[in-house]
């Protein structure tokens, strides 16, 4: 029996790059010689909607709404300009796909695109484009143009539409399946019909035995059920399974039997072994061995985890495989001028994981009881580089987003060394914890290997709360790490949090002051405030009494269970801080308004900050230790020097000397040493060059020196070495 699998991500996630779950699974299936086809139906629906033909039928469908309902002036304007939209849509999409770069000049003339309400914000953004080139400005204008059309779709055609989510409201905190079930009994919406027409064509062509739907977010849930519903109705013999981030966090206590009118199976956590067991069950109905799988048995929802087979190690899961996906058709948009969100939505990134789970795994707001965080397993640096090279060959893209919970510093160092040794030209970014291992030299190494940005949780910038969160960092430490990255030329984004249990108004104000100072001294480039949410699988959700909060109910829903409503003993309404925190941050990111009083950001009275105005500045005054540990790795990023000999005379004595001249990408510099030390140095720099497989530590370098010469410390702290330290001699 030939098993063929069809894997999809239902609408909608990102427009610029595929969500990687199906590519990870396809890569694994390749290692087992199991045939599979994958599709990102999100981008396919968007491309069908946002085309001349798609808009034409959209305007036809919308015209019937005009006859019955009250329509806003904005939608009337768009409807009146439909010829302009039909004329421009195909060239604009091609431009955003990177195929039509010269259109940027037209778009920037500002009389090419039809404009509706989204363009009203342009006045405020004019100054932001001082730092943006023509291509970027055009991308932003084209994004506003698409958002205008999106507003029209929401008002006149389908209220649930959104570019990176669909009917998200139905998936958020859906403790009961009732509302979603009811929506699925209605006639398909216009967007549904576009989705189902694509799905029909695919299912007929592929004729899979097993249909796998990955649901990463609440905004994919409704489409996942719509797709499953259609396949169940027309191809009842195809087995359907759901996996991914949403079921992994939300559906762990599922008990509503109606879910299984749509799906045969729902698997939790890592998908490789559960899927392999599903295939075995489909091929042999008597097999009856499942891994972390919900199914319906005798009219009841049962959770089966009776397989004795262990999960696959990270070294065994294969390289993510992006074939079948329309990689040249994704569209890059620039929605807002936030540097990190910009990277998120602009450009194509290959997605990889350095380590499964989180090496820290203690933060009290995080789902640390679940396997995807709890089970920590790093991937060897050479295997990661092999996968990177395979993916570059396959996708033609050399940008990588490592989607780790928090990338381990030691593994980042090993990966950077391996990238440099192989002379790969790659661009990469990832999530980190701001921990003290990120020294100045490590940050320089990461930058040299192609790391352009890191994001990390500063959360609540208050030492008391960081301790309660068990973050394992202090604000002072965060400041030093962000300084090290910034000085190395790596952009830093901070995740910020407000409304953590027991957080006082004073702490919120002090936290904002810390953030203001971090931006003012220039060591943070980007940030985003999130309001604390209590989840069922985090320590706060599991032991609320320890954190001074009360769950509103102990009842467990029959469908989704993750976000928990709670009351905080402080009784503070944290919602009211949202606007002021976000507005101040927007200005700080653009380097302005540091002199405003914190009170100016809020409509209500707040206490004065208790943080000294120079707290961050003072924290950065301490110099980093130059004392090298015996085990510290010594690496030279530069090249071979040109050597010239000369003689130096003084009071009748003469010494043989050497000048070593180095050329790096930007400039040249020279150092002078005596002949013996110079010859040793030239030889040693070759040994410790980053292109060598063997890496020397401080102890070995010292021993090598002392086998020929005397007093290594005196030489190590001398001016020539200090100069080399500025140009790529790293102590890691």
CORPEQUI-V482209 format. One record per residue. N is the residue number from 1. PSI is psi in radians with two decimals (none if undefined). BURIAL is I if it has 9 or more other ideal C-beta (glycine too) atoms within 8 Angstrom, else O. Layout:
BEGIN
n=N psi=PSI burial=BURIAL
n=N psi=PSI burial=BURIAL
END
This chain:
BEGIN
n=1 psi=2.20 burial=O
n=2 psi=2.04 burial=O
n=3 psi=2.21 burial=I
n=4 psi=2.30 burial=I
n=5 psi=2.52 burial=I
n=6 psi=2.12 burial=I
n=7 psi=2.28 burial=I
n=8 psi=2.68 burial=I
n=9 psi=2.05 burial=I
n=10 psi=2.84 burial=I
n=11 psi=2.53 burial=I
n=12 psi=2.57 burial=I
n=13 psi=-1.74 burial=I
n=14 psi=2.70 burial=I
n=15 psi=-0.38 burial=I
n=16 psi=-0.23 burial=I
n=17 psi=2.55 burial=I
n=18 psi=2.53 burial=I
n=19 psi=2.38 burial=I
n=20 psi=-0.09 burial=I
n=21 psi=-0.82 burial=I
n=22 psi=-0.57 burial=I
n=23 psi=-0.63 burial=I
n=24 psi=-0.81 burial=I
n=25 psi=-0.72 burial=I
n=26 psi=-0.71 burial=I
n=27 psi=-0.70 burial=I
n=28 psi=-0.79 burial=I
n=29 psi=-0.57 burial=I
n=30 psi=-0.66 burial=I
n=31 psi=-0.33 burial=I
n=32 psi=0.11 burial=O
n=33 psi=0.65 burial=O
n=34 psi=2.19 burial=I
n=35 psi=2.33 burial=I
n=36 psi=2.69 burial=I
n=37 psi=2.43 burial=I
n=38 psi=2.74 burial=I
n=39 psi=2.49 burial=I
n=40 psi=1.68 burial=I
n=41 psi=-0.31 burial=I
n=42 psi=-0.96 burial=I
n=43 psi=-0.58 burial=I
n=44 psi=-0.68 burial=I
n=45 psi=-0.76 burial=I
n=46 psi=-0.78 burial=I
n=47 psi=-0.54 burial=I
n=48 psi=-0.73 burial=I
n=49 psi=-0.85 burial=I
n=50 psi=1.17 burial=I
n=51 psi=2.94 burial=I
n=52 psi=-0.79 burial=O
n=53 psi=-0.75 burial=O
n=54 psi=-0.78 burial=I
n=55 psi=-0.63 burial=I
n=56 psi=-0.81 burial=I
n=57 psi=-0.51 burial=O
n=58 psi=-0.81 burial=I
n=59 psi=-0.61 burial=I
n=60 psi=-0.80 burial=O
n=61 psi=-0.71 burial=I
n=62 psi=-0.51 burial=I
n=63 psi=-0.51 burial=I
n=64 psi=-0.55 burial=O
n=65 psi=-0.65 burial=I
n=66 psi=-0.51 burial=I
n=67 psi=-0.48 burial=O
n=68 psi=-0.71 burial=O
n=69 psi=3.07 burial=O
n=70 psi=2.12 burial=O
n=71 psi=2.45 burial=I
n=72 psi=2.77 burial=O
n=73 psi=-0.61 burial=O
n=74 psi=-0.80 burial=I
n=75 psi=-0.61 burial=I
n=76 psi=-0.69 burial=I
n=77 psi=-0.82 burial=I
n=78 psi=-0.75 burial=I
n=79 psi=-0.72 burial=I
n=80 psi=-0.50 burial=O
n=81 psi=0.34 burial=I
n=82 psi=-0.57 burial=I
n=83 psi=-0.67 burial=O
n=84 psi=-0.68 burial=I
n=85 psi=-0.73 burial=I
n=86 psi=-0.60 burial=I
n=87 psi=-0.64 burial=O
n=88 psi=-0.32 burial=I
n=89 psi=-0.81 burial=I
n=90 psi=-0.81 burial=O
n=91 psi=-0.63 burial=I
n=92 psi=-0.78 burial=I
n=93 psi=-0.75 burial=I
n=94 psi=-0.71 burial=I
n=95 psi=-0.78 burial=I
n=96 psi=-0.30 burial=I
n=97 psi=0.00 burial=I
n=98 psi=0.28 burial=O
n=99 psi=-0.11 burial=O
n=100 psi=0.99 burial=O
n=101 psi=-0.50 burial=O
n=102 psi=-0.30 burial=O
n=103 psi=-0.36 burial=I
n=104 psi=-0.68 burial=I
n=105 psi=-0.71 burial=I
n=106 psi=-0.86 burial=O
n=107 psi=-0.70 burial=I
n=108 psi=-0.26 burial=I
n=109 psi=-0.36 burial=O
n=110 psi=0.30 burial=O
n=111 psi=0.29 burial=O
n=112 psi=-0.81 burial=O
n=113 psi=2.43 burial=I
n=114 psi=2.43 burial=I
n=115 psi=2.33 burial=O
n=116 psi=-2.66 burial=I
n=117 psi=-0.47 burial=O
n=118 psi=-0.45 burial=I
n=119 psi=-0.17 burial=I
n=120 psi=-0.49 burial=O
n=121 psi=-0.08 burial=O
n=122 psi=-0.67 burial=I
n=123 psi=-0.85 burial=O
n=124 psi=-0.47 burial=O
n=125 psi=-0.07 burial=I
n=126 psi=-0.77 burial=O
n=127 psi=-0.45 burial=O
n=128 psi=-0.48 burial=I
n=129 psi=-0.04 burial=I
n=130 psi=-0.59 burial=O
n=131 psi=0.02 burial=O
n=132 psi=2.49 burial=I
n=133 psi=3.12 burial=O
n=134 psi=-0.76 burial=O
n=135 psi=-0.76 burial=O
n=136 psi=-0.75 burial=I
n=137 psi=-0.74 burial=I
n=138 psi=-0.68 burial=I
n=139 psi=-0.70 burial=I
n=140 psi=-0.75 burial=I
n=141 psi=-0.71 burial=I
n=142 psi=-0.57 burial=I
n=143 psi=-0.74 burial=I
n=144 psi=-0.69 burial=I
n=145 psi=-0.77 burial=I
n=146 psi=-0.65 burial=I
n=147 psi=-0.58 burial=I
n=148 psi=-0.80 burial=I
n=149 psi=-0.67 burial=I
n=150 psi=-0.74 burial=I
n=151 psi=-0.69 burial=I
n=152 psi=-0.77 burial=I
n=153 psi=-0.79 burial=I
n=154 psi=-0.74 burial=I
n=155 psi=-0.67 burial=I
n=156 psi=-0.29 burial=I
n=157 psi=-0.86 burial=I
n=158 psi=1.84 burial=I
n=159 psi=-0.30 burial=O
n=160 psi=-0.03 burial=I
n=161 psi=2.52 burial=I
n=162 psi=2.52 burial=I
n=163 psi=-0.68 burial=I
n=164 psi=0.30 burial=O
n=165 psi=2.76 burial=I
n=166 psi=2.20 burial=I
n=167 psi=0.71 burial=I
n=168 psi=-0.61 burial=I
n=169 psi=-0.62 burial=O
n=170 psi=-0.36 burial=I
n=171 psi=-0.32 burial=I
n=172 psi=2.22 burial=O
n=173 psi=0.74 burial=O
n=174 psi=1.29 burial=I
n=175 psi=-0.54 burial=O
n=176 psi=2.57 burial=I
n=177 psi=-0.14 burial=I
n=178 psi=-0.89 burial=O
n=179 psi=-0.76 burial=I
n=180 psi=-0.73 burial=I
n=181 psi=-0.73 burial=I
n=182 psi=-0.75 burial=O
n=183 psi=-0.62 burial=I
n=184 psi=-0.24 burial=I
n=185 psi=-0.26 burial=O
n=186 psi=2.88 burial=O
n=187 psi=2.53 burial=O
n=188 psi=2.48 burial=O
n=189 psi=3.06 burial=I
n=190 psi=-0.77 burial=I
n=191 psi=-0.71 burial=I
n=192 psi=-0.74 burial=I
n=193 psi=-0.62 burial=I
n=194 psi=-0.82 burial=I
n=195 psi=-0.84 burial=I
n=196 psi=-0.49 burial=I
n=197 psi=-0.66 burial=O
n=198 psi=-0.76 burial=I
n=199 psi=-0.75 burial=I
n=200 psi=-0.83 burial=I
n=201 psi=-0.76 burial=O
n=202 psi=-0.82 burial=I
n=203 psi=-0.71 burial=I
n=204 psi=-0.66 burial=O
n=205 psi=-0.79 burial=O
n=206 psi=-0.66 burial=I
n=207 psi=1.10 burial=O
n=208 psi=2.82 burial=I
n=209 psi=-0.64 burial=I
n=210 psi=2.27 burial=I
n=211 psi=1.98 burial=I
n=212 psi=2.20 burial=I
n=213 psi=2.08 burial=I
n=214 psi=2.19 burial=I
n=215 psi=1.62 burial=I
n=216 psi=-0.62 burial=I
n=217 psi=2.86 burial=I
n=218 psi=-0.54 burial=I
n=219 psi=0.01 burial=I
n=220 psi=-0.12 burial=I
n=221 psi=-0.85 burial=I
n=222 psi=-0.82 burial=I
n=223 psi=-0.58 burial=I
n=224 psi=-0.81 burial=I
n=225 psi=-0.68 burial=I
n=226 psi=-0.77 burial=I
n=227 psi=-0.80 burial=I
n=228 psi=-0.71 burial=I
n=229 psi=-0.76 burial=I
n=230 psi=-0.77 burial=I
n=231 psi=-0.74 burial=I
n=232 psi=-0.74 burial=I
n=233 psi=-0.75 burial=O
n=234 psi=-0.42 burial=O
n=235 psi=1.17 burial=O
n=236 psi=-0.29 burial=O
n=237 psi=-0.28 burial=O
n=238 psi=2.23 burial=I
n=239 psi=2.47 burial=I
n=240 psi=2.31 burial=I
n=241 psi=2.52 burial=I
n=242 psi=2.42 burial=I
n=243 psi=-3.07 burial=I
n=244 psi=-3.14 burial=I
n=245 psi=-0.67 burial=I
n=246 psi=-0.98 burial=I
n=247 psi=-0.62 burial=I
n=248 psi=-0.63 burial=I
n=249 psi=-0.59 burial=I
n=250 psi=-0.52 burial=I
n=251 psi=0.48 burial=I
n=252 psi=-0.25 burial=I
n=253 psi=0.57 burial=O
n=254 psi=2.33 burial=I
n=255 psi=0.00 burial=O
n=256 psi=2.03 burial=I
n=257 psi=-0.41 burial=I
n=258 psi=-0.43 burial=O
n=259 psi=-0.56 burial=I
n=260 psi=0.14 burial=I
n=261 psi=-0.33 burial=O
n=262 psi=-0.70 burial=I
n=263 psi=2.57 burial=I
n=264 psi=-0.61 burial=O
n=265 psi=2.63 burial=I
n=266 psi=2.13 burial=I
n=267 psi=2.63 burial=I
n=268 psi=2.66 burial=I
n=269 psi=-2.70 burial=I
n=270 psi=2.31 burial=I
n=271 psi=-0.27 burial=I
n=272 psi=-1.01 burial=I
n=273 psi=-0.73 burial=I
n=274 psi=-0.70 burial=I
n=275 psi=-0.72 burial=I
n=276 psi=-0.70 burial=I
n=277 psi=-0.63 burial=I
n=278 psi=-0.77 burial=I
n=279 psi=-0.76 burial=I
n=280 psi=-0.68 burial=I
n=281 psi=-0.63 burial=I
n=282 psi=-0.68 burial=I
n=283 psi=-0.47 burial=O
n=284 psi=1.69 burial=O
n=285 psi=-0.32 burial=O
n=286 psi=-0.01 burial=O
n=287 psi=-0.89 burial=I
n=288 psi=0.82 burial=O
n=289 psi=2.11 burial=I
n=290 psi=2.66 burial=I
n=291 psi=2.03 burial=I
n=292 psi=1.00 burial=I
n=293 psi=2.27 burial=I
n=294 psi=2.42 burial=I
n=295 psi=3.03 burial=I
n=296 psi=2.23 burial=I
n=297 psi=2.18 burial=O
n=298 psi=0.76 burial=O
n=299 psi=0.15 burial=O
n=300 psi=2.61 burial=O
n=301 psi=2.15 burial=I
n=302 psi=2.63 burial=O
n=303 psi=2.05 burial=O
n=304 psi=2.25 burial=O
n=305 psi=0.95 burial=O
n=306 psi=0.08 burial=O
n=307 psi=2.40 burial=I
n=308 psi=-0.06 burial=O
n=309 psi=2.33 burial=O
n=310 psi=2.83 burial=O
n=311 psi=2.73 burial=O
n=312 psi=2.52 burial=I
n=313 psi=2.74 burial=O
n=314 psi=-0.48 burial=I
n=315 psi=-0.21 burial=O
n=316 psi=-0.09 burial=O
n=317 psi=-0.05 burial=I
n=318 psi=3.09 burial=I
n=319 psi=2.33 burial=O
n=320 psi=2.37 burial=I
n=321 psi=2.02 burial=I
n=322 psi=0.14 burial=I
n=323 psi=2.75 burial=O
n=324 psi=-0.45 burial=O
n=325 psi=2.58 burial=I
n=326 psi=1.21 burial=I
n=327 psi=-0.50 burial=I
n=328 psi=0.04 burial=O
n=329 psi=-0.02 burial=O
n=330 psi=2.67 burial=I
n=331 psi=2.34 burial=I
n=332 psi=2.21 burial=I
n=333 psi=2.71 burial=I
n=334 psi=1.74 burial=I
n=335 psi=-0.96 burial=O
n=336 psi=2.75 burial=O
n=337 psi=0.90 burial=I
n=338 psi=2.09 burial=I
n=339 psi=-0.67 burial=I
n=340 psi=-0.75 burial=I
n=341 psi=-0.50 burial=I
n=342 psi=-0.78 burial=I
n=343 psi=-0.58 burial=I
n=344 psi=-0.70 burial=O
n=345 psi=-0.03 burial=I
n=346 psi=2.25 burial=I
n=347 psi=2.76 burial=O
n=348 psi=2.24 burial=I
n=349 psi=2.31 burial=I
n=350 psi=2.34 burial=I
n=351 psi=2.32 burial=I
n=352 psi=2.88 burial=I
n=353 psi=2.24 burial=I
n=354 psi=-0.68 burial=I
n=355 psi=2.46 burial=I
n=356 psi=2.33 burial=I
n=357 psi=-2.98 burial=I
n=358 psi=2.25 burial=I
n=359 psi=-0.34 burial=I
n=360 psi=-1.06 burial=O
n=361 psi=0.67 burial=I
n=362 psi=-0.28 burial=O
n=363 psi=2.25 burial=I
n=364 psi=-0.26 burial=I
n=365 psi=-0.09 burial=I
n=366 psi=2.71 burial=O
n=367 psi=1.01 burial=I
n=368 psi=-0.10 burial=I
n=369 psi=-0.13 burial=O
n=370 psi=2.61 burial=I
n=371 psi=-0.62 burial=O
n=372 psi=-0.30 burial=I
n=373 psi=-0.67 burial=I
n=374 psi=-0.71 burial=I
n=375 psi=1.77 burial=I
n=376 psi=2.19 burial=I
n=377 psi=1.87 burial=I
n=378 psi=2.79 burial=I
n=379 psi=2.41 burial=I
n=380 psi=2.49 burial=O
n=381 psi=-0.68 burial=I
n=382 psi=-0.60 burial=O
n=383 psi=-0.69 burial=I
n=384 psi=-0.77 burial=I
n=385 psi=-0.63 burial=I
n=386 psi=-0.79 burial=I
n=387 psi=-0.69 burial=I
n=388 psi=-0.77 burial=I
n=389 psi=-0.68 burial=I
n=390 psi=-0.74 burial=I
n=391 psi=-0.62 burial=I
n=392 psi=-0.76 burial=I
n=393 psi=-0.64 burial=O
n=394 psi=-0.76 burial=I
n=395 psi=-0.30 burial=I
n=396 psi=0.12 burial=O
n=397 psi=2.38 burial=I
n=398 psi=0.41 burial=I
n=399 psi=2.34 burial=I
n=400 psi=2.31 burial=I
n=401 psi=1.95 burial=I
n=402 psi=2.03 burial=I
n=403 psi=0.65 burial=I
n=404 psi=2.70 burial=I
n=405 psi=-0.85 burial=O
n=406 psi=2.06 burial=I
n=407 psi=2.33 burial=I
n=408 psi=2.29 burial=I
n=409 psi=-0.73 burial=I
n=410 psi=-0.67 burial=O
n=411 psi=-0.64 burial=I
n=412 psi=-0.70 burial=I
n=413 psi=-0.83 burial=I
n=414 psi=-0.70 burial=I
n=415 psi=-0.78 burial=I
n=416 psi=-0.75 burial=I
n=417 psi=-0.71 burial=I
n=418 psi=-0.72 burial=I
n=419 psi=-0.77 burial=I
n=420 psi=-0.66 burial=I
n=421 psi=-0.67 burial=I
n=422 psi=-0.04 burial=O
n=423 psi=0.75 burial=O
n=424 psi=2.39 burial=I
n=425 psi=1.71 burial=O
n=426 psi=2.80 burial=I
n=427 psi=2.28 burial=O
n=428 psi=2.77 burial=I
n=429 psi=2.80 burial=I
n=430 psi=3.07 burial=I
n=431 psi=2.51 burial=I
n=432 psi=3.02 burial=I
n=433 psi=2.45 burial=I
n=434 psi=1.27 burial=I
n=435 psi=2.83 burial=I
n=436 psi=-0.18 burial=O
n=437 psi=-0.37 burial=O
n=438 psi=1.35 burial=I
n=439 psi=2.99 burial=I
n=440 psi=-0.80 burial=I
n=441 psi=-0.67 burial=I
n=442 psi=-0.72 burial=I
n=443 psi=-0.67 burial=I
n=444 psi=-0.69 burial=I
n=445 psi=-0.81 burial=I
n=446 psi=-0.76 burial=I
n=447 psi=-0.78 burial=I
n=448 psi=-0.50 burial=I
n=449 psi=-0.06 burial=I
n=450 psi=0.09 burial=I
n=451 psi=2.17 burial=I
n=452 psi=-0.31 burial=I
n=453 psi=2.64 burial=I
n=454 psi=2.63 burial=I
n=455 psi=2.47 burial=I
n=456 psi=2.81 burial=I
n=457 psi=1.94 burial=I
n=458 psi=-0.38 burial=I
n=459 psi=-2.14 burial=I
n=460 psi=2.06 burial=I
n=461 psi=1.10 burial=I
n=462 psi=2.23 burial=I
n=463 psi=-0.60 burial=O
n=464 psi=-0.80 burial=O
n=465 psi=-0.59 burial=I
n=466 psi=-0.59 burial=I
n=467 psi=-0.73 burial=O
n=468 psi=-0.63 burial=I
n=469 psi=-0.34 burial=I
n=470 psi=0.78 burial=O
n=471 psi=-0.43 burial=I
n=472 psi=0.32 burial=O
n=473 psi=2.84 burial=I
n=474 psi=2.87 burial=O
n=475 psi=-0.70 burial=I
n=476 psi=-0.75 burial=O
n=477 psi=-0.72 burial=I
n=478 psi=-0.74 burial=I
n=479 psi=-0.76 burial=I
n=480 psi=-0.72 burial=I
n=481 psi=-0.76 burial=I
n=482 psi=-0.61 burial=I
n=483 psi=-0.77 burial=I
n=484 psi=-0.76 burial=I
n=485 psi=-0.81 burial=I
n=486 psi=-0.76 burial=I
n=487 psi=-0.45 burial=O
n=488 psi=-0.18 burial=I
n=489 psi=0.39 burial=O
n=490 psi=2.22 burial=I
n=491 psi=2.49 burial=I
n=492 psi=2.25 burial=I
n=493 psi=2.35 burial=I
n=494 psi=2.28 burial=I
n=495 psi=2.23 burial=I
n=496 psi=2.61 burial=I
n=497 psi=2.48 burial=I
n=498 psi=2.76 burial=I
n=499 psi=0.36 burial=I
n=500 psi=2.56 burial=I
n=501 psi=2.38 burial=I
n=502 psi=0.04 burial=I
n=503 psi=2.27 burial=I
n=504 psi=2.91 burial=O
n=505 psi=-0.69 burial=O
n=506 psi=-0.74 burial=O
n=507 psi=-0.59 burial=I
n=508 psi=-0.76 burial=I
n=509 psi=-0.76 burial=I
n=510 psi=-0.63 burial=I
n=511 psi=-0.77 burial=I
n=512 psi=-0.69 burial=I
n=513 psi=-0.72 burial=I
n=514 psi=-0.78 burial=I
n=515 psi=-0.73 burial=I
n=516 psi=-0.80 burial=I
n=517 psi=-0.67 burial=I
n=518 psi=-0.71 burial=I
n=519 psi=-0.66 burial=I
n=520 psi=-0.69 burial=I
n=521 psi=-0.04 burial=I
n=522 psi=0.41 burial=O
n=523 psi=0.10 burial=I
n=524 psi=2.33 burial=I
n=525 psi=-0.30 burial=O
n=526 psi=2.63 burial=I
n=527 psi=2.95 burial=I
n=528 psi=2.25 burial=I
n=529 psi=2.23 burial=I
n=530 psi=2.51 burial=I
n=531 psi=2.39 burial=I
n=532 psi=2.35 burial=I
n=533 psi=2.36 burial=O
n=534 psi=2.16 burial=I
n=535 psi=2.69 burial=I
n=536 psi=-0.46 burial=I
n=537 psi=0.19 burial=I
n=538 psi=2.78 burial=I
n=539 psi=-0.66 burial=I
n=540 psi=-0.71 burial=I
n=541 psi=-0.56 burial=I
n=542 psi=-0.58 burial=I
n=543 psi=1.10 burial=O
n=544 psi=-0.56 burial=I
n=545 psi=-0.51 burial=O
n=546 psi=-0.38 burial=O
n=547 psi=0.25 burial=I
n=548 psi=0.52 burial=I
n=549 psi=2.75 burial=I
n=550 psi=2.28 burial=O
n=551 psi=2.48 burial=I
n=552 psi=-0.53 burial=O
n=553 psi=2.61 burial=O
n=554 psi=-0.07 burial=O
n=555 psi=2.44 burial=O
n=556 psi=2.18 burial=O
n=557 psi=2.82 burial=I
n=558 psi=-0.17 burial=I
n=559 psi=-1.82 burial=I
n=560 psi=2.47 burial=I
n=561 psi=1.81 burial=I
n=562 psi=-1.14 burial=I
n=563 psi=2.29 burial=I
n=564 psi=2.28 burial=I
n=565 psi=2.42 burial=O
n=566 psi=2.87 burial=I
n=567 psi=2.41 burial=O
n=568 psi=2.37 burial=I
n=569 psi=-0.47 burial=I
n=570 psi=-0.42 burial=O
n=571 psi=0.27 burial=O
n=572 psi=2.44 burial=I
n=573 psi=1.69 burial=O
n=574 psi=-0.38 burial=I
n=575 psi=-0.65 burial=O
n=576 psi=-0.29 burial=O
n=577 psi=-0.29 burial=I
n=578 psi=-0.93 burial=I
n=579 psi=-0.81 burial=O
n=580 psi=-0.72 burial=I
n=581 psi=-0.77 burial=I
n=582 psi=-0.67 burial=I
n=583 psi=-0.76 burial=I
n=584 psi=-0.74 burial=I
n=585 psi=-0.73 burial=I
n=586 psi=-0.74 burial=O
n=587 psi=-0.74 burial=I
n=588 psi=-0.67 burial=I
n=589 psi=-0.47 burial=I
n=590 psi=0.23 burial=I
n=591 psi=0.44 burial=O
n=592 psi=2.90 burial=O
n=593 psi=0.37 burial=O
n=594 psi=-0.39 burial=O
n=595 psi=-0.04 burial=O
n=596 psi=2.55 burial=I
n=597 psi=2.50 burial=O
n=598 psi=-0.57 burial=I
n=599 psi=-0.53 burial=O
n=600 psi=-0.35 burial=O
n=601 psi=-0.15 burial=I
n=602 psi=2.54 burial=I
n=603 psi=-0.21 burial=O
n=604 psi=2.89 burial=O
n=605 psi=2.29 burial=O
n=606 psi=2.71 burial=O
n=607 psi=2.79 burial=O
n=608 psi=2.61 burial=O
n=609 psi=2.58 burial=I
n=610 psi=0.09 burial=O
n=611 psi=2.34 burial=I
n=612 psi=2.44 burial=O
n=613 psi=-0.28 burial=O
n=614 psi=0.34 burial=O
n=615 psi=-0.91 burial=I
n=616 psi=-0.75 burial=I
n=617 psi=-0.81 burial=I
n=618 psi=-0.67 burial=O
n=619 psi=-0.48 burial=I
n=620 psi=-0.09 burial=I
n=621 psi=-0.44 burial=O
n=622 psi=2.25 burial=O
n=623 psi=2.62 burial=O
n=624 psi=2.53 burial=O
n=625 psi=2.35 burial=O
n=626 psi=-0.03 burial=O
n=627 psi=2.15 burial=O
n=628 psi=2.31 burial=I
n=629 psi=2.62 burial=O
n=630 psi=-0.56 burial=O
n=631 psi=-0.06 burial=O
n=632 psi=2.41 burial=I
n=633 psi=2.41 burial=I
n=634 psi=2.14 burial=I
n=635 psi=2.42 burial=I
n=636 psi=2.07 burial=I
n=637 psi=-0.28 burial=I
n=638 psi=-3.00 burial=I
n=639 psi=-2.88 burial=O
n=640 psi=2.48 burial=O
n=641 psi=2.76 burial=I
n=642 psi=2.35 burial=O
n=643 psi=2.27 burial=I
n=644 psi=2.41 burial=O
n=645 psi=2.53 burial=O
n=646 psi=2.93 burial=O
n=647 psi=2.38 burial=O
n=648 psi=2.25 burial=O
n=649 psi=2.52 burial=O
n=650 psi=2.15 burial=O
n=651 psi=0.84 burial=O
n=652 psi=-0.20 burial=O
n=653 psi=2.60 burial=O
n=654 psi=2.58 burial=O
n=655 psi=2.52 burial=I
n=656 psi=2.26 burial=O
n=657 psi=2.93 burial=I
n=658 psi=2.51 burial=I
n=659 psi=2.20 burial=I
n=660 psi=2.12 burial=I
n=661 psi=2.21 burial=I
n=662 psi=2.54 burial=I
n=663 psi=2.07 burial=O
n=664 psi=-3.07 burial=I
n=665 psi=-0.47 burial=O
n=666 psi=-0.66 burial=O
n=667 psi=3.11 burial=O
n=668 psi=2.64 burial=O
n=669 psi=2.77 burial=I
n=670 psi=2.66 burial=O
n=671 psi=2.73 burial=I
n=672 psi=2.43 burial=O
n=673 psi=2.96 burial=I
n=674 psi=2.89 burial=I
n=675 psi=-0.80 burial=I
n=676 psi=-0.82 burial=O
n=677 psi=-0.66 burial=I
n=678 psi=-0.77 burial=I
n=679 psi=-0.71 burial=I
n=680 psi=-0.73 burial=I
n=681 psi=-0.76 burial=I
n=682 psi=-0.76 burial=I
n=683 psi=-0.74 burial=O
n=684 psi=-0.68 burial=I
n=685 psi=-0.59 burial=I
n=686 psi=-0.68 burial=O
n=687 psi=-0.70 burial=I
n=688 psi=0.17 burial=I
n=689 psi=2.48 burial=I
n=690 psi=-0.31 burial=I
n=691 psi=-0.10 burial=O
n=692 psi=2.56 burial=I
n=693 psi=-0.68 burial=O
n=694 psi=2.36 burial=O
n=695 psi=2.24 burial=I
n=696 psi=2.56 burial=I
n=697 psi=3.02 burial=I
n=698 psi=-0.76 burial=I
n=699 psi=-0.78 burial=O
n=700 psi=-0.68 burial=O
n=701 psi=-0.74 burial=I
n=702 psi=-0.80 burial=I
n=703 psi=-0.70 burial=O
n=704 psi=-0.78 burial=I
n=705 psi=-0.80 burial=I
n=706 psi=-0.18 burial=I
n=707 psi=-0.26 burial=O
n=708 psi=-0.64 burial=O
n=709 psi=3.12 burial=I
n=710 psi=2.75 burial=O
n=711 psi=1.21 burial=O
n=712 psi=-0.74 burial=I
n=713 psi=-0.75 burial=O
n=714 psi=-0.74 burial=O
n=715 psi=-0.73 burial=I
n=716 psi=-0.55 burial=I
n=717 psi=0.28 burial=O
n=718 psi=2.97 burial=O
n=719 psi=-0.77 burial=O
n=720 psi=-0.73 burial=I
n=721 psi=-0.68 burial=I
n=722 psi=-0.70 burial=I
n=723 psi=-0.79 burial=I
n=724 psi=-0.60 burial=I
n=725 psi=-0.49 burial=I
n=726 psi=-0.31 burial=O
n=727 psi=0.48 burial=I
n=728 psi=0.21 burial=I
n=729 psi=1.90 burial=I
n=730 psi=2.49 burial=I
n=731 psi=1.97 burial=I
n=732 psi=none burial=I
END
